[in-house]
Amino acid sequence: MKQGLPVRPLYSQKKAGAMSTRSGHISFFKNAPHPNAARAYINWTLSREGQLAWQKIAKANSLRIDIPKDMIPAEIVPKKVANFE
């Protein structure tokens, strides 16, 4: 969030229970024993290398536009419709 990425907390879970983020979500715990490890993981996951690995394994589109899209089905690759440069 400090780097301007479009991320935000969804909610605070007061009681323990099952939680699933499915695909494309990252979370970490408040007061974790190694908070810098979580930050390093998140920074890598959002990096070009991390998103390329995620996209290849998940067979889902990453929102990064600087990675190839040839390993995912063509029908889920967004088409460029306008040039906003």
Contacts in CASP RR format, 6 or more apart in sequence:
PFRMAT RR
TARGET T0000
AUTHOR 0000-0000-0000
METHOD contacts of the structure
MODEL  1
MKQGLPVRPLYSQKKAGAMSTRSGHISFFKNAPHPNAARAYINWTLSREG
QLAWQKIAKANSLRIDIPKDMIPAEIVPKKVANFE
1 7 0 8 1.000
1 8 0 8 1.000
5 46 0 8 1.000
7 26 0 8 1.000
13 19 0 8 1.000
21 27 0 8 1.000
23 58 0 8 1.000
23 60 0 8 1.000
24 54 0 8 1.000
24 58 0 8 1.000
24 60 0 8 1.000
26 41 0 8 1.000
26 42 0 8 1.000
26 45 0 8 1.000
28 35 0 8 1.000
28 38 0 8 1.000
28 41 0 8 1.000
28 42 0 8 1.000
29 38 0 8 1.000
32 38 0 8 1.000
44 50 0 8 1.000
45 51 0 8 1.000
45 54 0 8 1.000
48 64 0 8 1.000
48 66 0 8 1.000
48 67 0 8 1.000
51 62 0 8 1.000
51 64 0 8 1.000
51 67 0 8 1.000
52 62 0 8 1.000
52 67 0 8 1.000
52 68 0 8 1.000
54 60 0 8 1.000
54 62 0 8 1.000
55 61 0 8 1.000
55 62 0 8 1.000
55 67 0 8 1.000
55 69 0 8 1.000
55 71 0 8 1.000
55 72 0 8 1.000
56 71 0 8 1.000
59 71 0 8 1.000
59 72 0 8 1.000
59 73 0 8 1.000
60 72 0 8 1.000
60 76 0 8 1.000
61 69 0 8 1.000
61 72 0 8 1.000
61 76 0 8 1.000
61 77 0 8 1.000
61 78 0 8 1.000
69 77 0 8 1.000
END
